[in-house]
């Protein structure tokens, strides 16, 4: 179970970090265009 939980956390971070980074860039781009 511990391995599965750690793997789930690793995947969640691996997906959420780049996604949040792209969202921040998108928001900045929209703010500048307006």
N, CA, C and O of each residue as an XYZ file, in Angstrom:
136
protein
N       0.842     -1.213      0.000
C       0.000      0.000      0.000
C       0.873      1.257      0.000
O       0.575      2.227     -0.697
N       1.955      1.232      0.789
C       2.802      2.433      0.868
C       3.403      2.772     -0.492
O       3.491      3.938     -0.876
N       3.813      1.729     -1.214
C       4.405      1.955     -2.539
C       3.361      2.556     -3.470
O       3.664      3.468     -4.239
N       2.130      2.049     -3.404
C       1.070      2.571     -4.258
C       0.760      4.022     -3.922
O       0.539      4.839     -4.816
N       0.744      4.342     -2.626
C       0.463      5.715     -2.194
C       1.571      6.650     -2.670
O       1.294      7.739     -3.172
N       2.819      6.228     -2.513
C       3.942      7.059     -2.961
C       3.907      7.228     -4.472
O       4.187      8.311     -4.985
N       3.567      6.169     -5.180
C       3.476      6.251     -6.640
C       2.365      7.208     -7.041
O       2.529      7.993     -7.974
N       1.232      7.150     -6.343
C       0.115      8.050     -6.628
C       0.518      9.497     -6.388
O       0.188     10.373     -7.188
N       1.228      9.755     -5.292
C       1.690     11.114     -4.985
C       2.672     11.585     -6.050
O       2.609     12.734     -6.485
N       3.577     10.707     -6.472
C       4.566     11.063     -7.489
C       3.878     11.421     -8.799
O       4.235     12.410     -9.439
N       2.898     10.623     -9.199
C       2.166     10.889    -10.445
C       1.369     12.181    -10.321
O       1.331     12.979    -11.257
N       0.729     12.394     -9.168
C      -0.060     13.606     -8.958
C       0.822     14.847     -9.065
O       0.437     15.830     -9.698
N       2.004     14.806     -8.449
C       2.927     15.942     -8.531
C       3.440     16.110     -9.951
O       3.554     17.233    -10.442
N       3.751     14.997    -10.616
C       4.295     15.044    -11.973
C       3.296     15.667    -12.938
O       3.684     16.323    -13.904
N       1.985     15.456    -12.669
C       0.948     16.014    -13.545
C       0.580     17.435    -13.121
O       0.413     18.308    -13.973
N       0.454     17.675    -11.827
C      -0.052     18.968    -11.346
C       0.957     20.096    -11.493
O       0.576     21.227    -11.794
N       2.244     19.807    -11.287
C       3.264     20.866    -11.358
C       3.348     21.480    -12.756
O       3.243     22.701    -12.871
N       3.533     20.692    -13.831
C       3.571     21.282    -15.174
C       2.245     21.939    -15.543
O       2.227     22.967    -16.219
N       1.133     21.347    -15.097
C      -0.178     21.918    -15.404
C      -0.324     23.292    -14.764
O      -0.772     24.235    -15.416
N       0.050     23.412    -13.497
C      -0.015     24.704    -12.810
C       0.900     25.709    -13.488
O       0.546     26.881    -13.617
N       2.087     25.260    -13.927
C       3.039     26.144    -14.600
C       2.441     26.676    -15.899
O       2.576     27.860    -16.209
N       1.778     25.797    -16.661
C       1.155     26.220    -17.919
C      -0.004     27.174    -17.650
O      -0.195     28.137    -18.392
N      -0.778     26.918    -16.599
C      -1.908     27.787    -16.255
C      -1.404     29.180    -15.901
O      -2.002     30.175    -16.310
N      -0.309     29.261    -15.145
C       0.254     30.563    -14.768
C       0.692     31.321    -16.014
O       0.429     32.517    -16.140
N       1.363     30.625    -16.941
C       1.800     31.275    -18.183
C       0.588     31.747    -18.978
O       0.595     32.846    -19.534
N      -0.459     30.913    -19.034
C      -1.669     31.267    -19.783
C      -2.326     32.506    -19.191
O      -2.726     33.409    -19.926
N      -2.439     32.554    -17.880
C      -3.064     33.702    -17.215
C      -2.257     34.966    -17.478
O      -2.830     36.017    -17.762
N      -0.929     34.875    -17.389
C      -0.082     36.041    -17.647
C      -0.252     36.510    -19.088
O      -0.306     37.712    -19.345
N      -0.335     35.573    -20.027
C      -0.487     35.919    -21.440
C      -1.825     36.618    -21.676
O      -1.885     37.619    -22.390
N      -2.890     36.098    -21.082
C      -4.213     36.705    -21.248
C      -4.229     38.097    -20.630
O      -4.807     39.024    -21.196
N      -3.600     38.243    -19.479
C      -3.566     39.545    -18.813
C      -2.817     40.564    -19.664
O      -3.231     41.721    -19.742
N      -1.733     40.157    -20.296
C      -0.954     41.079    -21.119
C      -1.717     41.439    -22.391
O      -1.659     42.583    -22.844
N      -2.431     40.474    -22.971
C      -3.156     40.738    -24.216
C      -4.292     41.725    -23.969
O      -4.620     42.537    -24.834
N      -4.887     41.649    -22.783
C      -5.977     42.571    -22.476
C      -5.413     43.934    -22.088
O      -6.173     44.855    -21.791
